[in-house]
């Protein structure tokens, strides 16, 4: 039986063995001289949906008046 102070307990050491690699789902690309790294497709989709639904007639409106 493992005790809370057992070094093999994942919660005690803070490390767990997984097949996950940091950044494995990122989208990397280049747009002209600017490189980009989008951390998840969901962020890109939600940002596009925000701009599409937040403006009149689907065009981006920028209000410069306070």
mmCIF file as Biopython writes it, N, C-alpha, C and O atoms, coordinates in Angstrom:
data_model
#
loop_
_atom_site.group_PDB
_atom_site.id
_atom_site.type_symbol
_atom_site.label_atom_id
_atom_site.label_alt_id
_atom_site.label_comp_id
_atom_site.label_asym_id
_atom_site.label_entity_id
_atom_site.label_seq_id
_atom_site.pdbx_PDB_ins_code
_atom_site.Cartn_x
_atom_site.Cartn_y
_atom_site.Cartn_z
_atom_site.occupancy
_atom_site.B_iso_or_equiv
_atom_site.auth_seq_id
_atom_site.auth_asym_id
_atom_site.pdbx_PDB_model_num
ATOM 1   N N  . UNK A ? 1  ? 0.837   -1.188 0.000   1.0 0.0 1  A 1 
ATOM 2   C CA . UNK A ? 1  ? 0.000   0.000  0.000   1.0 0.0 1  A 1 
ATOM 3   C C  . UNK A ? 1  ? 0.878   1.247  0.000   1.0 0.0 1  A 1 
ATOM 4   O O  . UNK A ? 1  ? 1.875   1.306  0.719   1.0 0.0 1  A 1 
ATOM 5   N N  . UNK A ? 2  ? 0.515   2.230  -0.794  1.0 0.0 2  A 1 
ATOM 6   C CA . UNK A ? 2  ? 1.282   3.472  -0.864  1.0 0.0 2  A 1 
ATOM 7   C C  . UNK A ? 2  ? 0.843   4.423  0.237   1.0 0.0 2  A 1 
ATOM 8   O O  . UNK A ? 2  ? -0.345  4.553  0.532   1.0 0.0 2  A 1 
ATOM 9   N N  . UNK A ? 3  ? 1.809   5.073  0.827   1.0 0.0 3  A 1 
ATOM 10  C CA . UNK A ? 3  ? 1.506   6.092  1.823   1.0 0.0 3  A 1 
ATOM 11  C C  . UNK A ? 3  ? 1.639   7.452  1.161   1.0 0.0 3  A 1 
ATOM 12  O O  . UNK A ? 3  ? 2.271   7.554  0.110   1.0 0.0 3  A 1 
ATOM 13  N N  . UNK A ? 4  ? 1.062   8.510  1.741   1.0 0.0 4  A 1 
ATOM 14  C CA . UNK A ? 4  ? 1.161   9.836  1.118   1.0 0.0 4  A 1 
ATOM 15  C C  . UNK A ? 4  ? 2.601   10.311 0.928   1.0 0.0 4  A 1 
ATOM 16  O O  . UNK A ? 4  ? 2.855   11.140 0.054   1.0 0.0 4  A 1 
ATOM 17  N N  . UNK A ? 5  ? 3.543   9.813  1.714   1.0 0.0 5  A 1 
ATOM 18  C CA . UNK A ? 5  ? 4.940   10.233 1.593   1.0 0.0 5  A 1 
ATOM 19  C C  . UNK A ? 5  ? 5.751   9.312  0.696   1.0 0.0 5  A 1 
ATOM 20  O O  . UNK A ? 5  ? 6.960   9.504  0.559   1.0 0.0 5  A 1 
ATOM 21  N N  . UNK A ? 6  ? 5.120   8.319  0.083   1.0 0.0 6  A 1 
ATOM 22  C CA . UNK A ? 6  ? 5.810   7.384  -0.803  1.0 0.0 6  A 1 
ATOM 23  C C  . UNK A ? 6  ? 6.249   8.132  -2.062  1.0 0.0 6  A 1 
ATOM 24  O O  . UNK A ? 6  ? 5.405   8.724  -2.733  1.0 0.0 6  A 1 
ATOM 25  N N  . UNK A ? 7  ? 7.560   8.126  -2.411  1.0 0.0 7  A 1 
ATOM 26  C CA . UNK A ? 7  ? 8.015   8.876  -3.590  1.0 0.0 7  A 1 
ATOM 27  C C  . UNK A ? 7  ? 7.455   8.368  -4.913  1.0 0.0 7  A 1 
ATOM 28  O O  . UNK A ? 7  ? 7.543   9.076  -5.916  1.0 0.0 7  A 1 
ATOM 29  N N  . UNK A ? 8  ? 6.889   7.180  -4.951  1.0 0.0 8  A 1 
ATOM 30  C CA . UNK A ? 8  ? 6.339   6.657  -6.199  1.0 0.0 8  A 1 
ATOM 31  C C  . UNK A ? 8  ? 4.894   7.087  -6.430  1.0 0.0 8  A 1 
ATOM 32  O O  . UNK A ? 8  ? 4.344   6.844  -7.504  1.0 0.0 8  A 1 
ATOM 33  N N  . UNK A ? 9  ? 4.285   7.712  -5.456  1.0 0.0 9  A 1 
ATOM 34  C CA . UNK A ? 9  ? 2.930   8.214  -5.611  1.0 0.0 9  A 1 
ATOM 35  C C  . UNK A ? 9  ? 2.980   9.466  -6.487  1.0 0.0 9  A 1 
ATOM 36  O O  . UNK A ? 9  ? 3.698   10.407 -6.148  1.0 0.0 9  A 1 
ATOM 37  N N  . UNK A ? 10 ? 2.237   9.510  -7.612  1.0 0.0 10 A 1 
ATOM 38  C CA . UNK A ? 10 ? 2.305   10.674 -8.511  1.0 0.0 10 A 1 
ATOM 39  C C  . UNK A ? 10 ? 2.003   11.996 -7.821  1.0 0.0 10 A 1 
ATOM 40  O O  . UNK A ? 10 ? 2.638   13.004 -8.129  1.0 0.0 10 A 1 
ATOM 41  N N  . UNK A ? 11 ? 1.044   12.015 -6.892  1.0 0.0 11 A 1 
ATOM 42  C CA . UNK A ? 11 ? 0.701   13.270 -6.241  1.0 0.0 11 A 1 
ATOM 43  C C  . UNK A ? 11 ? 1.810   13.741 -5.304  1.0 0.0 11 A 1 
ATOM 44  O O  . UNK A ? 11 ? 1.946   14.941 -5.066  1.0 0.0 11 A 1 
ATOM 45  N N  . UNK A ? 12 ? 2.599   12.818 -4.772  1.0 0.0 12 A 1 
ATOM 46  C CA . UNK A ? 12 ? 3.681   13.202 -3.869  1.0 0.0 12 A 1 
ATOM 47  C C  . UNK A ? 12 ? 4.851   13.802 -4.639  1.0 0.0 12 A 1 
ATOM 48  O O  . UNK A ? 12 ? 5.467   14.759 -4.170  1.0 0.0 12 A 1 
ATOM 49  N N  . UNK A ? 13 ? 5.164   13.263 -5.802  1.0 0.0 13 A 1 
ATOM 50  C CA . UNK A ? 13 ? 6.308   13.764 -6.563  1.0 0.0 13 A 1 
ATOM 51  C C  . UNK A ? 13 ? 5.918   14.882 -7.523  1.0 0.0 13 A 1 
ATOM 52  O O  . UNK A ? 13 ? 6.778   15.661 -7.933  1.0 0.0 13 A 1 
ATOM 53  N N  . UNK A ? 14 ? 4.636   14.979 -7.890  1.0 0.0 14 A 1 
ATOM 54  C CA . UNK A ? 14 ? 4.173   15.995 -8.824  1.0 0.0 14 A 1 
ATOM 55  C C  . UNK A ? 14 ? 4.382   15.619 -10.279 1.0 0.0 14 A 1 
ATOM 56  O O  . UNK A ? 14 ? 3.967   16.368 -11.163 1.0 0.0 14 A 1 
ATOM 57  N N  . UNK A ? 15 ? 5.010   14.486 -10.559 1.0 0.0 15 A 1 
ATOM 58  C CA . UNK A ? 15 ? 5.273   14.059 -11.930 1.0 0.0 15 A 1 
ATOM 59  C C  . UNK A ? 15 ? 4.468   12.810 -12.260 1.0 0.0 15 A 1 
ATOM 60  O O  . UNK A ? 15 ? 4.325   11.908 -11.435 1.0 0.0 15 A 1 
ATOM 61  N N  . UNK A ? 16 ? 3.952   12.777 -13.469 1.0 0.0 16 A 1 
ATOM 62  C CA . UNK A ? 16 ? 3.253   11.591 -13.959 1.0 0.0 16 A 1 
ATOM 63  C C  . UNK A ? 16 ? 3.808   11.258 -15.334 1.0 0.0 16 A 1 
ATOM 64  O O  . UNK A ? 16 ? 4.127   12.161 -16.107 1.0 0.0 16 A 1 
ATOM 65  N N  . UNK A ? 17 ? 3.924   10.001 -15.642 1.0 0.0 17 A 1 
ATOM 66  C CA . UNK A ? 17 ? 4.398   9.568  -16.949 1.0 0.0 17 A 1 
ATOM 67  C C  . UNK A ? 17 ? 3.221   9.510  -17.915 1.0 0.0 17 A 1 
ATOM 68  O O  . UNK A ? 17 ? 2.269   8.763  -17.689 1.0 0.0 17 A 1 
ATOM 69  N N  . UNK A ? 18 ? 3.281   10.297 -18.994 1.0 0.0 18 A 1 
ATOM 70  C CA . UNK A ? 18 ? 2.253   10.270 -20.034 1.0 0.0 18 A 1 
ATOM 71  C C  . UNK A ? 18 ? 2.935   10.322 -21.392 1.0 0.0 18 A 1 
ATOM 72  O O  . UNK A ? 18 ? 4.139   10.562 -21.484 1.0 0.0 18 A 1 
ATOM 73  N N  . UNK A ? 19 ? 2.164   10.098 -22.437 1.0 0.0 19 A 1 
ATOM 74  C CA . UNK A ? 19 ? 2.679   10.186 -23.797 1.0 0.0 19 A 1 
ATOM 75  C C  . UNK A ? 19 ? 2.559   11.598 -24.360 1.0 0.0 19 A 1 
ATOM 76  O O  . UNK A ? 19 ? 2.976   11.853 -25.490 1.0 0.0 19 A 1 
ATOM 77  N N  . UNK A ? 20 ? 1.989   12.521 -23.579 1.0 0.0 20 A 1 
ATOM 78  C CA . UNK A ? 20 ? 1.774   13.888 -24.046 1.0 0.0 20 A 1 
ATOM 79  C C  . UNK A ? 20 ? 3.103   14.616 -24.206 1.0 0.0 20 A 1 
ATOM 80  O O  . UNK A ? 20 ? 3.981   14.525 -23.348 1.0 0.0 20 A 1 
ATOM 81  N N  . UNK A ? 21 ? 3.239   15.335 -25.306 1.0 0.0 21 A 1 
ATOM 82  C CA . UNK A ? 21 ? 4.402   16.179 -25.555 1.0 0.0 21 A 1 
ATOM 83  C C  . UNK A ? 21 ? 3.909   17.620 -25.589 1.0 0.0 21 A 1 
ATOM 84  O O  . UNK A ? 21 ? 2.954   17.933 -26.300 1.0 0.0 21 A 1 
ATOM 85  N N  . UNK A ? 22 ? 4.544   18.488 -24.834 1.0 0.0 22 A 1 
ATOM 86  C CA . UNK A ? 22 ? 4.131   19.886 -24.783 1.0 0.0 22 A 1 
ATOM 87  C C  . UNK A ? 22 ? 4.162   20.474 -26.186 1.0 0.0 22 A 1 
ATOM 88  O O  . UNK A ? 22 ? 5.176   20.394 -26.879 1.0 0.0 22 A 1 
ATOM 89  N N  . UNK A ? 23 ? 3.043   21.068 -26.601 1.0 0.0 23 A 1 
ATOM 90  C CA . UNK A ? 23 ? 2.958   21.696 -27.908 1.0 0.0 23 A 1 
ATOM 91  C C  . UNK A ? 23 ? 2.598   20.760 -29.044 1.0 0.0 23 A 1 
ATOM 92  O O  . UNK A ? 23 ? 2.667   21.155 -30.207 1.0 0.0 23 A 1 
ATOM 93  N N  . UNK A ? 24 ? 2.215   19.528 -28.737 1.0 0.0 24 A 1 
ATOM 94  C CA . UNK A ? 24 ? 1.948   18.561 -29.807 1.0 0.0 24 A 1 
ATOM 95  C C  . UNK A ? 24 ? 0.740   18.939 -30.658 1.0 0.0 24 A 1 
ATOM 96  O O  . UNK A ? 24 ? 0.657   18.523 -31.813 1.0 0.0 24 A 1 
ATOM 97  N N  . UNK A ? 25 ? -0.192  19.712 -30.120 1.0 0.0 25 A 1 
ATOM 98  C CA . UNK A ? 25 ? -1.396  20.078 -30.859 1.0 0.0 25 A 1 
ATOM 99  C C  . UNK A ? 25 ? -1.340  21.497 -31.412 1.0 0.0 25 A 1 
ATOM 100 O O  . UNK A ? 25 ? -2.333  21.983 -31.954 1.0 0.0 25 A 1 
ATOM 101 N N  . UNK A ? 26 ? -0.209  22.164 -31.285 1.0 0.0 26 A 1 
ATOM 102 C CA . UNK A ? 26 ? -0.083  23.538 -31.764 1.0 0.0 26 A 1 
ATOM 103 C C  . UNK A ? 26 ? -0.100  23.596 -33.288 1.0 0.0 26 A 1 
ATOM 104 O O  . UNK A ? 26 ? 0.311   22.659 -33.972 1.0 0.0 26 A 1 
ATOM 105 N N  . UNK A ? 27 ? -0.586  24.723 -33.794 1.0 0.0 27 A 1 
ATOM 106 C CA . UNK A ? 27 ? -0.560  24.990 -35.228 1.0 0.0 27 A 1 
ATOM 107 C C  . UNK A ? 27 ? 0.539   26.018 -35.451 1.0 0.0 27 A 1 
ATOM 108 O O  . UNK A ? 27 ? 0.464   27.130 -34.929 1.0 0.0 27 A 1 
ATOM 109 N N  . UNK A ? 28 ? 1.550   25.658 -36.217 1.0 0.0 28 A 1 
ATOM 110 C CA . UNK A ? 28 ? 2.657   26.566 -36.485 1.0 0.0 28 A 1 
ATOM 111 C C  . UNK A ? 28 ? 2.624   26.980 -37.947 1.0 0.0 28 A 1 
ATOM 112 O O  . UNK A ? 28 ? 2.273   26.185 -38.819 1.0 0.0 28 A 1 
ATOM 113 N N  . UNK A ? 29 ? 2.990   28.218 -38.208 1.0 0.0 29 A 1 
ATOM 114 C CA . UNK A ? 29 ? 2.998   28.681 -39.587 1.0 0.0 29 A 1 
ATOM 115 C C  . UNK A ? 29 ? 3.753   29.975 -39.741 1.0 0.0 29 A 1 
ATOM 116 O O  . UNK A ? 29 ? 4.362   30.481 -38.799 1.0 0.0 29 A 1 
ATOM 117 N N  . UNK A ? 30 ? 3.704   30.494 -40.929 1.0 0.0 30 A 1 
ATOM 118 C CA . UNK A ? 30 ? 4.399   31.730 -41.271 1.0 0.0 30 A 1 
ATOM 119 C C  . UNK A ? 30 ? 3.466   32.560 -42.143 1.0 0.0 30 A 1 
ATOM 120 O O  . UNK A ? 30 ? 2.928   32.062 -43.132 1.0 0.0 30 A 1 
ATOM 121 N N  . UNK A ? 31 ? 3.276   33.811 -41.781 1.0 0.0 31 A 1 
ATOM 122 C CA . UNK A ? 31 ? 2.474   34.740 -42.562 1.0 0.0 31 A 1 
ATOM 123 C C  . UNK A ? 31 ? 3.384   35.898 -42.941 1.0 0.0 31 A 1 
ATOM 124 O O  . UNK A ? 31 ? 3.542   36.856 -42.184 1.0 0.0 31 A 1 
ATOM 125 N N  . UNK A ? 32 ? 3.976   35.796 -44.116 1.0 0.0 32 A 1 
ATOM 126 C CA . UNK A ? 32 ? 4.993   36.769 -44.505 1.0 0.0 32 A 1 
ATOM 127 C C  . UNK A ? 32 ? 6.199   36.616 -43.599 1.0 0.0 32 A 1 
ATOM 128 O O  . UNK A ? 32 ? 6.672   35.502 -43.374 1.0 0.0 32 A 1 
ATOM 129 N N  . UNK A ? 33 ? 6.702   37.737 -43.073 1.0 0.0 33 A 1 
ATOM 130 C CA . UNK A ? 33 ? 7.874   37.649 -42.193 1.0 0.0 33 A 1 
ATOM 131 C C  . UNK A ? 33 ? 7.527   37.278 -40.751 1.0 0.0 33 A 1 
ATOM 132 O O  . UNK A ? 33 ? 8.419   37.118 -39.918 1.0 0.0 33 A 1 
ATOM 133 N N  . UNK A ? 34 ? 6.243   37.142 -40.458 1.0 0.0 34 A 1 
ATOM 134 C CA . UNK A ? 34 ? 5.807   36.897 -39.083 1.0 0.0 34 A 1 
ATOM 135 C C  . UNK A ? 34 ? 5.459   35.425 -38.901 1.0 0.0 34 A 1 
ATOM 136 O O  . UNK A ? 34 ? 4.605   34.886 -39.605 1.0 0.0 34 A 1 
ATOM 137 N N  . UNK A ? 35 ? 6.121   34.790 -37.962 1.0 0.0 35 A 1 
ATOM 138 C CA . UNK A ? 35 ? 5.799   33.411 -37.627 1.0 0.0 35 A 1 
ATOM 139 C C  . UNK A ? 35 ? 4.742   33.386 -36.538 1.0 0.0 35 A 1 
ATOM 140 O O  . UNK A ? 35 ? 4.657   34.309 -35.729 1.0 0.0 35 A 1 
ATOM 141 N N  . UNK A ? 36 ? 3.943   32.343 -36.515 1.0 0.0 36 A 1 
ATOM 142 C CA . UNK A ? 36 ? 2.930   32.238 -35.472 1.0 0.0 36 A 1 
ATOM 143 C C  . UNK A ? 36 ? 2.841   30.811 -34.960 1.0 0.0 36 A 1 
ATOM 144 O O  . UNK A ? 36 ? 3.231   29.856 -35.632 1.0 0.0 36 A 1 
ATOM 145 N N  . UNK A ? 37 ? 2.320   30.700 -33.759 1.0 0.0 37 A 1 
ATOM 146 C CA . UNK A ? 37 ? 2.139   29.422 -33.094 1.0 0.0 37 A 1 
ATOM 147 C C  . UNK A ? 37 ? 0.836   29.512 -32.312 1.0 0.0 37 A 1 
ATOM 148 O O  . UNK A ? 37 ? 0.790   30.122 -31.243 1.0 0.0 37 A 1 
ATOM 149 N N  . UNK A ? 38 ? -0.218  28.910 -32.837 1.0 0.0 38 A 1 
ATOM 150 C CA . UNK A ? 38 ? -1.526  28.949 -32.192 1.0 0.0 38 A 1 
ATOM 151 C C  . UNK A ? 38 ? -1.641  27.699 -31.339 1.0 0.0 38 A 1 
ATOM 152 O O  . UNK A ? 38 ? -1.447  26.585 -31.824 1.0 0.0 38 A 1 
ATOM 153 N N  . UNK A ? 39 ? -1.950  27.887 -30.086 1.0 0.0 39 A 1 
ATOM 154 C CA . UNK A ? 39 ? -1.891  26.792 -29.131 1.0 0.0 39 A 1 
ATOM 155 C C  . UNK A ? 39 ? -3.034  25.801 -29.236 1.0 0.0 39 A 1 
ATOM 156 O O  . UNK A ? 39 ? -2.922  24.685 -28.730 1.0 0.0 39 A 1 
ATOM 157 N N  . UNK A ? 40 ? -4.099  26.167 -29.861 1.0 0.0 40 A 1 
ATOM 158 C CA . UNK A ? 40 ? -5.202  25.231 -30.018 1.0 0.0 40 A 1 
ATOM 159 C C  . UNK A ? 40 ? -6.151  25.769 -31.081 1.0 0.0 40 A 1 
ATOM 160 O O  . UNK A ? 40 ? -6.381  26.976 -31.159 1.0 0.0 40 A 1 
ATOM 161 N N  . UNK A ? 41 ? -6.691  24.894 -31.884 1.0 0.0 41 A 1 
ATOM 162 C CA . UNK A ? 41 ? -7.636  25.312 -32.931 1.0 0.0 41 A 1 
ATOM 163 C C  . UNK A ? 41 ? -8.860  26.004 -32.341 1.0 0.0 41 A 1 
ATOM 164 O O  . UNK A ? 41 ? -9.437  26.889 -32.972 1.0 0.0 41 A 1 
ATOM 165 N N  . UNK A ? 42 ? -9.252  25.613 -31.156 1.0 0.0 42 A 1 
ATOM 166 C CA . UNK A ? 42 ? -10.455 26.174 -30.540 1.0 0.0 42 A 1 
ATOM 167 C C  . UNK A ? 42 ? -10.307 27.675 -30.342 1.0 0.0 42 A 1 
ATOM 168 O O  . UNK A ? 42 ? -11.276 28.412 -30.526 1.0 0.0 42 A 1 
ATOM 169 N N  . UNK A ? 43 ? -9.120  28.148 -29.974 1.0 0.0 43 A 1 
ATOM 170 C CA . UNK A ? 43 ? -8.926  29.577 -29.771 1.0 0.0 43 A 1 
ATOM 171 C C  . UNK A ? 43 ? -9.101  30.342 -31.074 1.0 0.0 43 A 1 
ATOM 172 O O  . UNK A ? 43 ? -9.699  31.418 -31.090 1.0 0.0 43 A 1 
ATOM 173 N N  . UNK A ? 44 ? -8.586  29.799 -32.157 1.0 0.0 44 A 1 
ATOM 174 C CA . UNK A ? 44 ? -8.714  30.457 -33.453 1.0 0.0 44 A 1 
ATOM 175 C C  . UNK A ? 44 ? -10.182 30.482 -33.891 1.0 0.0 44 A 1 
ATOM 176 O O  . UNK A ? 44 ? -10.668 31.509 -34.365 1.0 0.0 44 A 1 
ATOM 177 N N  . UNK A ? 45 ? -10.878 29.377 -33.738 1.0 0.0 45 A 1 
ATOM 178 C CA . UNK A ? 45 ? -12.283 29.298 -34.134 1.0 0.0 45 A 1 
ATOM 179 C C  . UNK A ? 45 ? -13.127 30.239 -33.292 1.0 0.0 45 A 1 
ATOM 180 O O  . UNK A ? 45 ? -13.989 30.935 -33.829 1.0 0.0 45 A 1 
ATOM 181 N N  . UNK A ? 46 ? -12.897 30.278 -31.978 1.0 0.0 46 A 1 
ATOM 182 C CA . UNK A ? 46 ? -13.700 31.152 -31.125 1.0 0.0 46 A 1 
ATOM 183 C C  . UNK A ? 46 ? -13.411 32.624 -31.414 1.0 0.0 46 A 1 
ATOM 184 O O  . UNK A ? 46 ? -14.323 33.448 -31.350 1.0 0.0 46 A 1 
ATOM 185 N N  . UNK A ? 47 ? -12.167 32.970 -31.729 1.0 0.0 47 A 1 
ATOM 186 C CA . UNK A ? 47 ? -11.849 34.360 -32.077 1.0 0.0 47 A 1 
ATOM 187 C C  . UNK A ? 47 ? -12.530 34.765 -33.373 1.0 0.0 47 A 1 
ATOM 188 O O  . UNK A ? 47 ? -13.075 35.864 -33.469 1.0 0.0 47 A 1 
ATOM 189 N N  . UNK A ? 48 ? -12.504 33.888 -34.374 1.0 0.0 48 A 1 
ATOM 190 C CA . UNK A ? 48 ? -13.187 34.187 -35.637 1.0 0.0 48 A 1 
ATOM 191 C C  . UNK A ? 48 ? -14.689 34.333 -35.429 1.0 0.0 48 A 1 
ATOM 192 O O  . UNK A ? 48 ? -15.307 35.240 -35.986 1.0 0.0 48 A 1 
ATOM 193 N N  . UNK A ? 49 ? -15.275 33.456 -34.640 1.0 0.0 49 A 1 
ATOM 194 C CA . UNK A ? 49 ? -16.714 33.544 -34.376 1.0 0.0 49 A 1 
ATOM 195 C C  . UNK A ? 49 ? -17.054 34.832 -33.636 1.0 0.0 49 A 1 
ATOM 196 O O  . UNK A ? 49 ? -18.100 35.432 -33.883 1.0 0.0 49 A 1 
ATOM 197 N N  . UNK A ? 50 ? -16.185 35.258 -32.738 1.0 0.0 50 A 1 
ATOM 198 C CA . UNK A ? 50 ? -16.411 36.509 -32.022 1.0 0.0 50 A 1 
ATOM 199 C C  . UNK A ? 50 ? -16.467 37.679 -32.996 1.0 0.0 50 A 1 
ATOM 200 O O  . UNK A ? 50 ? -17.390 38.491 -32.931 1.0 0.0 50 A 1 
ATOM 201 N N  . UNK A ? 51 ? -15.491 37.777 -33.901 1.0 0.0 51 A 1 
ATOM 202 C CA . UNK A ? 51 ? -15.464 38.894 -34.844 1.0 0.0 51 A 1 
ATOM 203 C C  . UNK A ? 51 ? -16.629 38.833 -35.825 1.0 0.0 51 A 1 
ATOM 204 O O  . UNK A ? 51 ? -17.165 39.875 -36.203 1.0 0.0 51 A 1 
ATOM 205 N N  . UNK A ? 52 ? -17.024 37.653 -36.238 1.0 0.0 52 A 1 
ATOM 206 C CA . UNK A ? 52 ? -18.138 37.517 -37.177 1.0 0.0 52 A 1 
ATOM 207 C C  . UNK A ? 52 ? -19.453 37.921 -36.527 1.0 0.0 52 A 1 
ATOM 208 O O  . UNK A ? 52 ? -20.263 38.610 -37.148 1.0 0.0 52 A 1 
ATOM 209 N N  . UNK A ? 53 ? -19.676 37.504 -35.293 1.0 0.0 53 A 1 
ATOM 210 C CA . UNK A ? 53 ? -20.969 37.747 -34.647 1.0 0.0 53 A 1 
ATOM 211 C C  . UNK A ? 53 ? -21.041 39.072 -33.905 1.0 0.0 53 A 1 
ATOM 212 O O  . UNK A ? 53 ? -22.138 39.502 -33.547 1.0 0.0 53 A 1 
ATOM 213 N N  . UNK A ? 54 ? -19.914 39.738 -33.658 1.0 0.0 54 A 1 
ATOM 214 C CA . UNK A ? 54 ? -19.960 40.962 -32.864 1.0 0.0 54 A 1 
ATOM 215 C C  . UNK A ? 54 ? -20.093 42.228 -33.705 1.0 0.0 54 A 1 
ATOM 216 O O  . UNK A ? 54 ? -20.208 43.319 -33.146 1.0 0.0 54 A 1 
ATOM 217 N N  . UNK A ? 55 ? -20.082 42.116 -35.006 1.0 0.0 55 A 1 
ATOM 218 C CA . UNK A ? 55 ? -20.156 43.311 -35.837 1.0 0.0 55 A 1 
ATOM 219 C C  . UNK A ? 55 ? -21.410 43.291 -36.703 1.0 0.0 55 A 1 
ATOM 220 O O  . UNK A ? 55 ? -22.024 42.245 -36.911 1.0 0.0 55 A 1 
ATOM 221 N N  . UNK A ? 56 ? -21.772 44.456 -37.198 1.0 0.0 56 A 1 
ATOM 222 C CA . UNK A ? 56 ? -22.925 44.578 -38.084 1.0 0.0 56 A 1 
ATOM 223 C C  . UNK A ? 56 ? -22.546 44.113 -39.484 1.0 0.0 56 A 1 
ATOM 224 O O  . UNK A ? 56 ? -21.480 44.465 -39.988 1.0 0.0 56 A 1 
ATOM 225 N N  . UNK A ? 57 ? -23.389 43.347 -40.095 1.0 0.0 57 A 1 
ATOM 226 C CA . UNK A ? 57 ? -23.228 42.876 -41.475 1.0 0.0 57 A 1 
ATOM 227 C C  . UNK A ? 57 ? -21.934 42.099 -41.706 1.0 0.0 57 A 1 
ATOM 228 O O  . UNK A ? 57 ? -21.467 42.003 -42.841 1.0 0.0 57 A 1 
ATOM 229 N N  . UNK A ? 58 ? -21.365 41.556 -40.668 1.0 0.0 58 A 1 
ATOM 230 C CA . UNK A ? 58 ? -20.170 40.745 -40.814 1.0 0.0 58 A 1 
ATOM 231 C C  . UNK A ? 58 ? -18.902 41.523 -41.059 1.0 0.0 58 A 1 
ATOM 232 O O  . UNK A ? 58 ? -17.856 40.928 -41.320 1.0 0.0 58 A 1 
ATOM 233 N N  . UNK A ? 59 ? -18.968 42.871 -40.980 1.0 0.0 59 A 1 
ATOM 234 C CA . UNK A ? 59 ? -17.754 43.657 -41.182 1.0 0.0 59 A 1 
ATOM 235 C C  . UNK A ? 59 ? -17.227 44.119 -39.830 1.0 0.0 59 A 1 
ATOM 236 O O  . UNK A ? 59 ? -17.999 44.366 -38.904 1.0 0.0 59 A 1 
ATOM 237 N N  . UNK A ? 60 ? -15.941 44.231 -39.728 1.0 0.0 60 A 1 
ATOM 238 C CA . UNK A ? 60 ? -15.315 44.629 -38.481 1.0 0.0 60 A 1 
ATOM 239 C C  . UNK A ? 60 ? -15.509 46.122 -38.275 1.0 0.0 60 A 1 
ATOM 240 O O  . UNK A ? 60 ? -15.169 46.921 -39.149 1.0 0.0 60 A 1 
ATOM 241 N N  . UNK A ? 61 ? -16.055 46.503 -37.126 1.0 0.0 61 A 1 
ATOM 242 C CA . UNK A ? 61 ? -16.313 47.900 -36.812 1.0 0.0 61 A 1 
ATOM 243 C C  . UNK A ? 61 ? -15.430 48.285 -35.639 1.0 0.0 61 A 1 
ATOM 244 O O  . UNK A ? 61 ? -15.471 47.648 -34.585 1.0 0.0 61 A 1 
ATOM 245 N N  . UNK A ? 62 ? -14.628 49.332 -35.823 1.0 0.0 62 A 1 
ATOM 246 C CA . UNK A ? 62 ? -13.769 49.811 -34.745 1.0 0.0 62 A 1 
ATOM 247 C C  . UNK A ? 62 ? -14.263 51.191 -34.350 1.0 0.0 62 A 1 
ATOM 248 O O  . UNK A ? 62 ? -14.268 52.112 -35.167 1.0 0.0 62 A 1 
ATOM 249 N N  . UNK A ? 63 ? -14.676 51.334 -33.103 1.0 0.0 63 A 1 
ATOM 250 C CA . UNK A ? 63 ? -15.181 52.600 -32.594 1.0 0.0 63 A 1 
ATOM 251 C C  . UNK A ? 63 ? -14.027 53.344 -31.931 1.0 0.0 63 A 1 
ATOM 252 O O  . UNK A ? 63 ? -13.471 52.870 -30.940 1.0 0.0 63 A 1 
ATOM 253 N N  . UNK A ? 64 ? -13.666 54.501 -32.470 1.0 0.0 64 A 1 
ATOM 254 C CA . UNK A ? 64 ? -12.546 55.265 -31.922 1.0 0.0 64 A 1 
ATOM 255 C C  . UNK A ? 64 ? -13.003 56.328 -30.941 1.0 0.0 64 A 1 
ATOM 256 O O  . UNK A ? 64 ? -12.165 56.986 -30.325 1.0 0.0 64 A 1 
ATOM 257 N N  . UNK A ? 65 ? -14.300 56.517 -30.776 1.0 0.0 65 A 1 
ATOM 258 C CA . UNK A ? 65 ? -14.820 57.506 -29.845 1.0 0.0 65 A 1 
ATOM 259 C C  . UNK A ? 65 ? -14.956 56.890 -28.453 1.0 0.0 65 A 1 
ATOM 260 O O  . UNK A ? 65 ? -15.440 55.766 -28.318 1.0 0.0 65 A 1 
ATOM 261 N N  . UNK A ? 66 ? -14.529 57.623 -27.413 1.0 0.0 66 A 1 
ATOM 262 C CA . UNK A ? 66 ? -14.662 57.082 -26.041 1.0 0.0 66 A 1 
ATOM 263 C C  . UNK A ? 66 ? -16.094 57.015 -25.580 1.0 0.0 66 A 1 
ATOM 264 O O  . UNK A ? 66 ? -16.362 56.586 -24.458 1.0 0.0 66 A 1 
#
